[in-house]
Amino acid sequence: MFFAKNEIIELDDKKNYFVLDAAIIDNEIFYQIQEVNEQEAELIGPKTIVLAVNDDGSLYIEDATDEEKLAKLKERFANWISIYY
């Protein structure tokens, strides 16, 4: 299972994030996400990029750190601000 644009997801840090956008580069799925407040009504904090890894049907999220792919993502995401990793 992967995430959809405009979906709210909970990550391991127990915080909720809004999926702003998604992109596939070299058969890997990257998401631009931003934390939402407790009421899930307002975006807070910086935008960030994460990589989805499917391991035998289990979905894991990792920080995106590949500089070449991040450069491609910067072009892809329309409302780009910065990458935090």
C-alpha positions in Angstrom: 0.0 0.0 0.0 1.3 3.4 -0.9 0.0 6.9 0.0 -2.2 9.1 -2.1 -1.9 12.9 -2.6 -4.0 14.9 -0.1 -4.0 11.9 2.4 -3.1 12.4 6.1 -0.6 9.8 7.3 1.0 9.0 10.7 4.7 8.2 10.8 6.8 6.5 13.4 7.3 9.8 15.3 3.5 9.7 16.1 2.9 12.9 14.2 0.5 13.3 11.3 1.6 14.5 7.9 -0.3 15.7 4.9 0.9 14.2 1.5 1.4 17.3 -0.7 2.7 15.5 -3.8 4.2 12.2 -5.0 6.7 11.4 -7.7 8.3 8.3 -9.1 12.0 8.5 -10.0 14.0 5.4 -11.1 11.2 3.1 -9.9 11.2 4.7 -6.4 8.3 6.6 -4.9 9.0 9.9 -3.2 6.5 12.0 -1.2 6.6 15.7 -0.3 4.9 15.9 3.1 4.2 18.5 5.8 3.2 18.1 9.4 -0.4 19.0 10.3 -1.6 20.3 13.7 -3.6 18.1 16.1 -6.9 19.2 14.6 -5.6 18.3 11.1 -6.7 21.7 10.0 -3.4 23.5 9.4 0.0 22.7 7.9 2.9 23.4 10.2 6.6 23.0 10.0 8.8 22.6 7.0 8.0 20.6 3.9 10.1 17.5 3.6 10.8 14.7 1.2 10.6 11.0 2.1 11.1 7.8 0.2 8.6 4.9 0.4 10.2 1.4 0.5 8.1 -1.7 0.0 9.7 -4.7 1.7 7.6 -7.9 1.1 4.3 -6.0 1.4 5.4 -3.8 4.3 5.7 -0.1 3.7 8.6 1.7 5.2 9.4 5.4 5.1 13.0 6.7 4.9 14.6 10.1 4.5 15.4 10.9 0.9 19.1 11.5 0.7 20.2 10.7 -2.9 21.4 14.1 -4.2 20.8 13.3 -7.9 17.2 12.2 -7.2 16.6 15.1 -4.9 17.7 17.5 -7.7 15.1 15.8 -10.0 12.5 16.1 -7.3 13.2 19.8 -6.8 12.2 20.3 -10.5 9.1 18.1 -10.0 7.5 19.5 -6.9 5.8 22.8 -7.8 5.7 24.3 -4.4 9.2 23.4 -3.4 10.7 25.1 -0.3 13.6 23.0 1.0 14.7 19.5 1.8 15.4 18.5 5.4 17.4 15.3 6.0 
